[in-house]
Amino acid sequence: PDLLTPREHLELMCSYYPINVKVGALIEHCELGDFADLRYKHLSGGHKRRVQFACAIAGQPKLVFLDEPTTGLDVQARRILRNTIRDLRDNGTAILLTTHYLEEADALADHTVVIDRGQAIAQGSAQYIRNLSAGAVIRCNTTTHLDEIRKFTEVSAVSAVGRLLEI
């Protein structure tokens, strides 16, 4: 696989399906054009993920399972992938998406389920889930200075008791 180009990967993947997306359309839709003819082994991690995603949708699936699809992607790659996921959804593909990012669920999901140790503990819209967790207290031990934590968090208050933080 490392010696093939993204275009060759897609040609191979599309050949497996009687009904498929055309290679050129996949390259355009997933914005692979800038690196479609480079060897896969020379691509960045984000570019490889985009190629993998294009391969996953080559057969026009009716259902797609995406496990944390945007983890580790840069902002542009995340935008491209989210737009493609929305297009799939809008054209009738059912998507099961796992994510730790509530904003991603908010942007992509019609229905959100929070699972803890295999049990559904809440479900509804992402806004409903957000409202359920409003005012929650998160405790953690850290050696990081409070000023640094306050600078990078989007929470209403950070206080310390010794090295125990309440956010």
DANOR-V770681 format. One record per residue. N is the residue number from 1. RES is the residue in three letters. SS is DSSP state (hx for helix, st for strand, lp for the rest). Layout:
BEGIN
N;RES;SS / N;RES;SS
END
This chain:
BEGIN
1;PRO;lp / 2;ASP;lp / 3;LEU;lp / 4;LEU;lp / 5;THR;st / 6;PRO;hx / 7;ARG;hx / 8;GLU;hx / 9;HIS;hx / 10;LEU;hx / 11;GLU;hx / 12;LEU;hx / 13;MET;hx / 14;CYS;hx / 15;SER;hx / 16;TYR;lp / 17;TYR;lp / 18;PRO;lp / 19;ILE;lp / 20;ASN;lp / 21;VAL;lp / 22;LYS;lp / 23;VAL;hx / 24;GLY;hx / 25;ALA;hx / 26;LEU;hx / 27;ILE;hx / 28;GLU;hx / 29;HIS;hx / 30;CYS;lp / 31;GLU;lp / 32;LEU;lp / 33;GLY;hx / 34;ASP;hx / 35;PHE;hx / 36;ALA;lp / 37;ASP;lp / 38;LEU;lp / 39;ARG;st / 40;TYR;hx / 41;LYS;hx / 42;HIS;hx / 43;LEU;lp / 44;SER;lp / 45;GLY;hx / 46;GLY;hx / 47;HIS;hx / 48;LYS;hx / 49;ARG;hx / 50;ARG;hx / 51;VAL;hx / 52;GLN;hx / 53;PHE;hx / 54;ALA;hx / 55;CYS;hx / 56;ALA;hx / 57;ILE;lp / 58;ALA;lp / 59;GLY;lp / 60;GLN;lp / 61;PRO;lp / 62;LYS;lp / 63;LEU;st / 64;VAL;st / 65;PHE;st / 66;LEU;st / 67;ASP;st / 68;GLU;lp / 69;PRO;lp / 70;THR;lp / 71;THR;lp / 72;GLY;lp / 73;LEU;lp / 74;ASP;lp / 75;VAL;hx / 76;GLN;hx / 77;ALA;hx / 78;ARG;hx / 79;ARG;hx / 80;ILE;hx / 81;LEU;hx / 82;ARG;hx / 83;ASN;hx / 84;THR;hx / 85;ILE;hx / 86;ARG;hx / 87;ASP;hx / 88;LEU;hx / 89;ARG;hx / 90;ASP;hx / 91;ASN;lp / 92;GLY;lp / 93;THR;lp / 94;ALA;st / 95;ILE;st / 96;LEU;st / 97;LEU;st / 98;THR;st / 99;THR;lp / 100;HIS;lp / 101;TYR;lp / 102;LEU;hx / 103;GLU;hx / 104;GLU;hx / 105;ALA;hx / 106;ASP;hx / 107;ALA;hx / 108;LEU;hx / 109;ALA;lp / 110;ASP;lp / 111;HIS;lp / 112;THR;st / 113;VAL;st / 114;VAL;st / 115;ILE;st / 116;ASP;st / 117;ARG;lp / 118;GLY;lp / 119;GLN;st / 120;ALA;st / 121;ILE;st / 122;ALA;st / 123;GLN;st / 124;GLY;st / 125;SER;lp / 126;ALA;hx / 127;GLN;hx / 128;TYR;hx / 129;ILE;hx / 130;ARG;hx / 131;ASN;hx / 132;LEU;hx / 133;SER;lp / 134;ALA;lp / 135;GLY;lp / 136;ALA;lp / 137;VAL;lp / 138;ILE;lp / 139;ARG;st / 140;CYS;st / 141;ASN;st / 142;THR;lp / 143;THR;lp / 144;THR;lp / 145;HIS;lp / 146;LEU;hx / 147;ASP;hx / 148;GLU;hx / 149;ILE;hx / 150;ARG;hx / 151;LYS;hx / 152;PHE;hx / 153;THR;lp / 154;GLU;lp / 155;VAL;lp / 156;SER;lp / 157;ALA;lp / 158;VAL;lp / 159;SER;st / 160;ALA;st / 161;VAL;st / 162;GLY;lp / 163;ARG;lp / 164;LEU;st / 165;LEU;st / 166;GLU;st / 167;ILE;lp
END
